[in-house]
Amino acid sequence: MSSNFYLGCAVWAYKGWVGDFYPRGSRTTEFLPLYSDRLMTVEVNSTFYVIPDRQTIERWAKDTPSEFRFCPKFPKHFTHNGLLMSYIEQAFKFLDLISGFGDRLGVSFIQLPPSYSPANFADLKNFLKALPTQDYQIALEVRHADWFKPNHSDRLNQLLQSLGIGRVLLDSRPIYDLPFGDDIDPALSILVQQERRKPNLPLQPLVTAPFSIVRFISHPDRNLNIRFWQEWETYLREWLIQGTQIYFFMHCPIEERSPHNAKYFQEMLEKANIPVPALPWDTLIAPPQQLTLF
């Protein structure tokens, strides 16, 4: 059964989840199957740093159910190393490699560094036009502040729309817009300050393709995210009704809280009657049956 909404986190191999999100005693080799029994998608950030071999990718795919989706990030070697067209052949090889995910492959995304500005528009246009978008779902995340100014933003969005490339929507407002006073746990404040290494950029909630990625940087205090999640309810309702496929990834400075933030957001969407599928997680944490009958 296909879905238009996939909810997940940024990692699966996190030992801090053992005893909570993962059962006590879980081994690292079990993390991916356990993760995919609970959530629907995952960012593959590891490909940003190290390119795996095809056998590893095929093994990851086999460890997950058919409905699960991987969203790999393009390697930083050719997204953070000057002009993109110099690395177009390597981009082709990377896409061929991740085709090993088969039907588990979701949207692959390119994250550009803050140094890559609209002055490089011609290079970006040539690179994106060369990509085989007819065979892959590809999205773009920009981080130079000028990309968010009206003229540059309009030009970029028109390019993405013409090529059928998605726009990655980074929402870091919870860790920037919220004050930290005496009533905030000092340990949380330190972690959030560290997380502010992520860019503080405007949110432009629009889609440029039949699919999109949302990267939500949640605050460790769940209640401080609610007003932002309520805003996302409005966007998601509209996009999902239109048939747009959305991958929504929950980040958090305290990684232990990411899965539970994701589940709470899922519950908000369900209560608001947003057309989202149930999480696989729900079938695992259902209350026990009436064992006293036996």
SEMILO-533762 format. One line per 3 residues: number of its first residue (from 0); for each residue x, y, z of C-alpha. Coordinates in nm, 2 decimals. Layout:
# residues N
NUM	X,Y,Z  ...
This chain:
# residues 294
0	0.00,0.00,0.00  0.15,0.33,-0.10  0.15,0.64,0.12
3	0.18,1.01,0.07  0.31,1.08,0.42  0.63,0.93,0.57
6	0.74,1.02,0.92  1.08,0.94,1.06  1.40,1.06,1.23
9	1.75,1.14,1.11  1.92,0.82,1.23  1.85,0.46,1.32
12	2.18,0.34,1.48  2.14,0.53,1.81  2.24,0.33,2.12
15	2.06,0.58,2.35  1.73,0.45,2.22  1.79,0.10,2.37
18	1.56,0.04,2.67  1.31,0.30,2.54  1.24,0.33,2.17
21	1.42,-0.01,2.12  1.37,-0.30,2.36  1.62,-0.34,2.64
24	1.90,-0.56,2.53  1.87,-0.48,2.16  2.19,-0.53,1.95
27	2.32,-0.29,1.70  2.25,-0.54,1.42  1.89,-0.52,1.52
30	1.85,-0.14,1.52  1.74,-0.10,1.16  1.47,-0.37,1.16
33	1.35,-0.24,1.50  1.34,0.12,1.36  1.15,0.02,1.05
36	0.90,-0.17,1.26  0.81,0.16,1.43  0.87,0.45,1.18
39	0.82,0.48,0.81  1.13,0.65,0.68  1.48,0.76,0.77
42	1.73,1.02,0.66  2.05,0.85,0.55  2.29,1.11,0.67
45	2.58,0.87,0.68  2.61,0.89,0.30  2.70,1.25,0.34
48	3.02,1.15,0.51  3.10,0.79,0.38  2.97,0.63,0.07
51	2.87,0.27,0.15  2.91,-0.02,-0.09  2.62,-0.17,-0.29
54	2.61,-0.48,-0.07  2.55,-0.26,0.24  2.27,-0.07,0.07
57	2.10,-0.39,-0.05  2.13,-0.54,0.30  1.97,-0.23,0.45
60	1.68,-0.26,0.21  1.63,-0.63,0.30  1.62,-0.54,0.67
63	1.31,-0.33,0.62  0.95,-0.38,0.52  0.83,-0.30,0.17
66	0.65,0.02,0.28  0.97,0.17,0.43  1.17,0.44,0.26
69	1.53,0.56,0.28  1.62,0.92,0.20  2.00,0.94,0.14
72	2.19,1.26,0.14  2.43,1.33,-0.15  2.80,1.30,-0.03
75	2.96,1.63,0.08  3.26,1.55,-0.12  3.09,1.69,-0.43
78	2.82,1.92,-0.27  3.06,2.10,-0.04  3.37,2.13,-0.26
81	3.32,2.42,-0.50  3.12,2.41,-0.82  2.88,2.12,-0.87
84	2.93,2.05,-1.24  3.29,1.93,-1.16  3.13,1.63,-0.98
87	2.84,1.54,-1.21  2.99,1.21,-1.31  3.03,1.12,-0.94
90	2.67,1.22,-0.88  2.56,0.98,-1.16  2.76,0.70,-0.99
93	2.60,0.78,-0.65  2.25,0.77,-0.79  2.33,0.44,-0.96
96	2.46,0.31,-0.62  2.15,0.41,-0.42  1.93,0.24,-0.68
99	2.04,-0.07,-0.48  1.76,0.04,-0.23  1.51,-0.07,-0.50
102	1.16,0.01,-0.40  1.28,0.12,-0.06  1.44,0.43,-0.21
105	1.25,0.75,-0.13  1.37,1.11,-0.20  1.75,1.17,-0.23
108	1.85,1.51,-0.13  2.13,1.76,-0.20  2.23,1.99,0.08
111	2.43,2.29,-0.03  2.67,2.47,0.21  2.61,2.83,0.33
114	2.90,2.93,0.10  2.71,2.83,-0.21  2.52,3.14,-0.31
117	2.29,3.26,-0.60  2.61,3.38,-0.77  2.65,3.01,-0.86
120	2.30,2.98,-1.02  2.43,2.88,-1.36  2.63,2.60,-1.21
123	2.34,2.48,-1.01  2.10,2.49,-1.30  2.34,2.29,-1.52
126	2.40,2.04,-1.25  2.03,1.99,-1.17  1.93,1.97,-1.54
129	2.19,1.70,-1.60  2.05,1.47,-1.32  1.82,1.18,-1.42
132	1.51,1.32,-1.25  1.29,1.09,-1.46  1.44,0.80,-1.27
135	1.49,0.94,-0.92  1.31,1.17,-0.68  1.56,1.44,-0.59
138	1.53,1.74,-0.36  1.75,2.04,-0.29  1.83,2.22,0.04
141	2.00,2.56,0.02  2.16,2.74,0.31  2.30,3.07,0.18
144	2.07,3.35,0.31  2.04,3.51,-0.03  1.85,3.21,-0.17
147	1.56,3.32,0.06  1.53,3.68,-0.08  1.24,3.72,-0.31
150	1.42,3.75,-0.65  1.66,3.46,-0.59  1.39,3.25,-0.42
153	1.15,3.29,-0.71  1.41,3.21,-0.96  1.52,2.90,-0.77
156	1.16,2.78,-0.72  1.09,2.82,-1.08  1.39,2.62,-1.17
159	1.30,2.34,-0.93  0.94,2.33,-1.06  1.05,2.31,-1.42
162	1.27,2.01,-1.34  1.04,1.83,-1.10  1.29,1.87,-0.81
165	1.17,1.91,-0.46  1.25,2.18,-0.21  1.38,2.07,0.13
168	1.21,2.27,0.39  1.43,2.32,0.70  1.24,2.45,1.00
171	1.48,2.54,1.28  1.25,2.80,1.44  1.19,2.60,1.77
174	1.56,2.63,1.86  1.59,3.00,1.75  1.26,3.17,1.82
177	1.20,3.05,2.17  1.35,3.24,2.47  1.56,3.07,2.74
180	1.48,3.20,3.09  1.53,3.08,3.44  1.24,2.84,3.40
183	1.43,2.64,3.13  1.65,2.35,3.23  2.01,2.47,3.20
186	2.12,2.14,3.04  1.85,2.17,2.77  1.96,2.53,2.71
189	2.32,2.42,2.65  2.21,2.15,2.40  1.98,2.39,2.21
192	2.26,2.65,2.19  2.48,2.38,2.04  2.21,2.28,1.79
195	2.21,2.64,1.68  2.50,2.55,1.46  2.23,2.46,1.21
198	2.13,2.76,0.99  1.88,3.01,1.11  1.69,3.07,0.78
201	1.34,3.17,0.70  1.08,2.90,0.64  0.93,2.92,0.30
204	0.65,2.66,0.31  0.59,2.57,-0.05  0.64,2.26,-0.27
207	0.80,2.26,-0.61  0.74,1.89,-0.71  0.50,1.61,-0.64
210	0.71,1.54,-0.33  0.90,1.73,-0.06  1.11,1.68,0.25
213	1.05,1.86,0.58  1.34,1.87,0.83  1.20,1.98,1.16
216	1.45,2.07,1.44  1.24,2.02,1.74  1.30,2.17,2.08
219	1.38,1.92,2.36  1.08,2.05,2.56  0.80,1.89,2.36
222	0.54,2.15,2.46  0.75,2.43,2.30  0.71,2.27,1.96
225	0.33,2.25,1.97  0.26,2.59,1.81  0.49,2.51,1.52
228	0.34,2.17,1.47  0.00,2.32,1.46  0.12,2.54,1.18
231	0.25,2.24,1.00  -0.09,2.07,1.03  -0.23,2.34,0.80
234	0.04,2.30,0.54  0.03,1.92,0.55  -0.35,1.91,0.52
237	-0.34,2.11,0.20  -0.04,1.93,0.04  -0.16,1.58,0.12
240	-0.51,1.65,-0.01  -0.35,1.77,-0.33  -0.16,1.44,-0.35
243	0.18,1.57,-0.26  0.41,1.31,-0.11  0.57,1.44,0.21
246	0.87,1.30,0.40  0.88,1.46,0.75  1.19,1.41,0.96
249	1.20,1.49,1.33  1.54,1.61,1.46  1.61,1.71,1.83
252	1.92,1.83,2.01  1.85,1.55,2.26  1.83,1.25,2.02
255	1.66,1.03,2.28  1.35,1.25,2.24  1.32,1.25,1.86
258	1.11,0.94,1.82  0.87,1.05,2.09  0.84,1.39,1.94
261	0.76,1.22,1.61  0.49,1.01,1.77  0.33,1.30,1.95
264	0.32,1.49,1.62  0.16,1.19,1.45  -0.11,1.19,1.72
267	-0.17,1.56,1.66  -0.22,1.50,1.29  -0.46,1.21,1.35
270	-0.66,1.42,1.60  -0.68,1.70,1.34  -0.81,1.45,1.08
273	-0.51,1.50,0.86  -0.50,1.21,0.60  -0.19,1.03,0.73
276	-0.14,0.66,0.76  -0.11,0.50,1.10  0.25,0.44,1.23
279	0.37,0.08,1.24  0.48,0.17,1.60  0.11,0.18,1.70
282	0.07,-0.20,1.65  0.37,-0.26,1.88  0.26,-0.06,2.18
285	-0.10,-0.16,2.18  -0.23,-0.24,2.53  -0.21,-0.61,2.63
288	-0.51,-0.83,2.58  -0.72,-0.96,2.87  -0.47,-1.22,2.98
291	-0.67,-1.28,3.30  -0.93,-1.48,3.10  -0.68,-1.77,3.07
